[in-house]
Amino acid sequence: MKIGKSIGFKLFVILLPGLILSFGLLTYLVVQRETSLFMTQSVNFARESALTITKVLQESMMEGKAEVTADFLKKLTGSGDIVLNVVDIRGNKVFMGEGALHVPDSVIKNMKTYREFKDENVYFYLPLKNERRCRGCHHTGSLRGVVVASVPFGNVKREIADTKFRFFIYGLLMMFISSAVLYIVIRKFIHQPVEQIKKGIDAYKEGSFSKMIALKGGDEFSDLAGTFNSMVERIGAFHERLEGMVHERTDALEQSRDELQEKTKTLLEYSEELRTISSFSYRFGIHDRKIKDILQDFTAFIRDELGYSYSELYYLYRYTEKISRAAVSDTDIPLKDENKLRALIFSGEVHTELESEGQYVTYLPIYLPGKGNCWDINNCSNKDCPVYGTEGSKCWNVSSVKKCRAPHTGRFLSCFQCNAFPARGLLVTGANGNPSGHSLSALELVAMEIAYISDIYELLQYERNMVKYLKQAHDSALYTSTAAGITDLFSILKKSEVLTGLFDGVALWLYGEDECLTLKASYPKEDVRSFNIAQFFQKKMPDHPLEFYDIGMGGYYSALLCPLMEGDNFLGVIGLFKSFKRIFRPEERAVAILIAQQVSYSIENIILHGDLKNQNRELRYQKEFTEKIFNSINSGIIVIDSSRKVLAANPYALGTLGFAEEDIIGSDIDKFIPGFLTT
């Protein structure tokens, strides 16, 4: 194993930058801390020295021993660590020879201590106050002079540079030692164990099941080696058993080959029939044809190409629960009993019976595969239901389920109207002789094709209807958005083509300040007043339409109540009614939601329009009232902006200043009242 590709070398390369960064960061932080501490100590030393000189000078002056102070200043200055001077209020030196020093004005005027950095020195200026007891000899005012202390930072910087160099050397040395230790540890405890494991894996790849990895130490690598050795032993044993099983299976396959060849001929015949059936949708399902014509082609195909004497197709209209014959291969075939057909559709089972001597009739329900389960599609939470949680259960055939009172069943007249009910109709065929299982399987495929075709055409019809309804709803929205009031809005709704075309009645309830729903209008009947709508919109406002059936009110059978919402605000409810006994279709629900959104938007516009009119009226009254007070008050009022320009002035102020309004508006206030509001 090359070191350049080993895991130990890669791990070393990964950890080394972190080690270098850690030592570098630690060294940098220590140097910065020492530098900051040294600088702070030097500055504090200069400040304390200046304070001490100030106190000594004050005492020596009182005792008349100024020469003692002068000697003391020379000694401190001679050390080189600090330079001390005493200057008078003009900056002239007093003790340390002739010359002058610049003293900041803030020290002279404010008599406050001042510090500044200049020319690699730090300067402290401490005012020497002229106390009352000193004024007998010094008549210079409250300040006798200034003590100036400067500390050169040249030595400090050199000491800091030496310290940084020492720490740098120390960091390099520690980094080198740590890197060497890290490399040795990685090579011994990672590189070498991995190399041994790789050798064992290479031996296993070459087919050797006897090569074991000898690795000790009690760590993860030794555990991995032990696991690998155990795995190799089990694989070796399994390999031996597998070879024996292969021989046994080979013999069994040879015995089955003859049986397979016998069945191949049957499958080829069946596949040819399936190929013909699979072309149904392509041959018959052309989008611009009527569904009745397509179904008629199916019945003729079953008779002519599958060899049946006749065929019928009965279609189930789920919303009306009607069963009618949609297609028949021969017009002289009498209609079957509707109650019998209904029972056979419900059963979901293929039924064959003797119709006359030698003539058998087969009833095959047309079911759409993959519809799902009732409890899943309808979001049912009735866990006491015997079919709840059972996949593929035909719940409509369970007697106790037929009496189910779960919330979703309230809108269904029967299971036919449930979205989970997969039946689309019934295929009836007549044949000379009892059909075989092979023939029934072919018929089931035909029934499945018919189910898919009918479902597709239902979707196409739904899309066509929705396009028409959306256009009508759009035309209606152009009028409802301009409604000036609730009465005007409802008059527009009554004339809406989409509403009158889909529903038999409409009513509008609004949510008032008393937190109650009040019926504002209904059409064409007034009987909806007896409909207790408040019970459905009390504790929690639903975010979806509510459906009610068999309401027994005013000749209406069903009601679709849609909440009117504008954001989180509950505005009211619009109710749409049907007289015919059937459930609401998906397109009717979709249109109802769209109408509710349009009405909500229109009501919000009406409310906002009224609020804006009231607000404009109130603002106009407030402006007139404020102008009257501004013009009649017996005090001068001048309004200026942030740039001190005059925005307005009342008559009293104009009369007091003696200017006209056009002379003062837009001008600077200082022209008329100098220094106005400057303090």
C-alpha positions, 0 to 999 in steps of 0.5 A: 500500500503506497503511503500517498494513497493510505488512509493514515496519510490522508488523515494526517494531511487532514489533521495537520492544517487544523493543528497548525491553525490551532497553534498559530491562533493560540500564539497570535492570541497570547502575543496580542494579549501581552502587547495590549497588557504592556501598552496599558502598563506603560500608559498607566505608568506615564499617567501616574507619574504625571499625577505624582509630579503634579502633587509634588510640585504643588507642595514644593511650591508652597514650601518655596523649594522649587529647585527640589522639584526641578532636580526630581524632574531631571532625575526622572527624565534622565532615566529615559523611561519618561520625559517630564516638563512643567510649562506656564499657561503660554507653553514656556518651559519653567524648569527644564531649560528654555523653549516652549511646548504646545498645550491643547486649548482644552487643558488651558480653558477647561483645566481637564487632564488630556492625553494624546498619541503623537510621534510614537509618544504618549503625552499627558497634560495635567493642569496645575491649579492656582489654589487660593493659598498660592495666589499671594505669590502667583497672580496668573488666575486659576491656572498656574501651569501644566505638567507635561509627561511623555513616554516614548514607545520606541523601547516598548515596540522593541520589547513587543517585537522581541516577545513576538519573535520568542513566541513565534519560535516557540510555536514553530517548535511545538507545532513540529513536535506535535506533527511528528507525534501525530504522524507516529500515532496515525501510522501505528494505530490507523495505517498499519491495521488498515493495511492488514485489513486490505490484505485480507480483503484482497485475498477474499477477492481472489477466492481464498476463504482461508486467509484470516486477518490477525489483528489484536489490540481490542479497538474498532479495527480488531473488532472489524477484523474479527467480524470480517473473519467470521463473515468469510467463514460463513460465506465459505460454508454458504458457498459450498451449500450453494454449489449443491443447491445449483446442481439440484435446481438445474435438474428441476429446471430441466424437468420444468422445461417440457411443461413450459413448452407445453404452456407456451403454445397456449400463451401465444394464442392468448397473447394474440387475443390480448393484442387484439383487445389492447387495441380497443382504445386506439381503434375506438377511443377517438376524442371527437366521437360520442361515447355511445358510438364507441360503446356500440363498436365494443359490443360489435367487436365482442360479437364478431371477433371474440365469437359471442352470439350477442353482447349488451352494455348497460351504463350506470349514471352514478349521480342519478342512479339510473341504469340504461342500455348504452349499446347492443350488438343486435337490436332484437335482444330484449332489455334485462330486468333493472333490479337484477342488473343493479344487484349484479353491479353491486355484487362485483362478481361475474355471473353466468346462467343458462338462458335457454337450451344451449345458450348461456348468458354472462353478466360481468360488472364493469369496474374501474381498477385502482379507485381506492378504499371508501374510508381513505377517499372520503376521509372517514374516521369511523374506526368501528366500521367493519371494513375500516383499514381493510385494503380492497374491501367491497364495502358496498356489499357489507350489510352493516356498512350499508347502514353507515351513518358516518359524516360523508354518507349524509349526502349519498342516496346510496353507495352508487354515488360514493366516489369510492364506488368503482362500477361503471356499468354491466357487460352482458354476453350470450354464448353457445355453451358455458364460457371457459375461464380463458374466455372470461379473462378476456371479457374482464380485460374488455370490461376494464378497457370500457371502464377506462374509456368511460372514465376518460370521457367523463373527465373530458366532459367535466373539462368541457363543462368547466371551460364553459362555466369558467367563461360564464363565471368570468362574464358574471365577475365583470358585473359583480365587481362593479356592484354598488350595494348588496341589493345590486350585487344580488340582482346581478347574481340572479341574472348570472348564466352560470348560476341559473344554469346549474342551480335552482335557487340562491340565498345570501346571508351576511355576518353583522355587527351583532355576530349573527347571520342575517338573510339579505336576499333569496331567489326565487323562493322565500322558504329558505328563511326557515333554514337554520343556517346559524347552527353550522357557522358558530364555533368554527368557520369551515374553509370549504362548502358544506353539503346538505341533502333531503333538507325538506324546505321549499321544494328544495332537495339539497343545499350547498353552503359556501362561506364568504371569506376575505382573508381571515374575515368571515363575511357571510354565507351564500347558499345554492340549492337544487330541487332534483334528487342527486348529489352535487357534481364536482363541477357544481362544487367548483363553480360554487367555490368560484362564485363564493370568491367573487361574491366575497371580493364584491362585498369587500369592495362595497364595504371598503367603498363605504368606509372610504366615503365616511373617512373622506367626509370625516377628514374634510370636517376635521380640516375645516375645524382645524383651519377655523381654530388656526385662523381665529386663535389670539396667539401667533402660530408659525409652522416651519419645516426641518430646514426652517422654511415657513409653511404657514402663519395665522392672521395674528402672527402676520399682524404682529410681524407686519408682513403679508402671507405671500411675503413670509410663506416659503422664506427662512424664519430667521429673516423675520424672527432672528434666532427663532427656536435656536436654543 
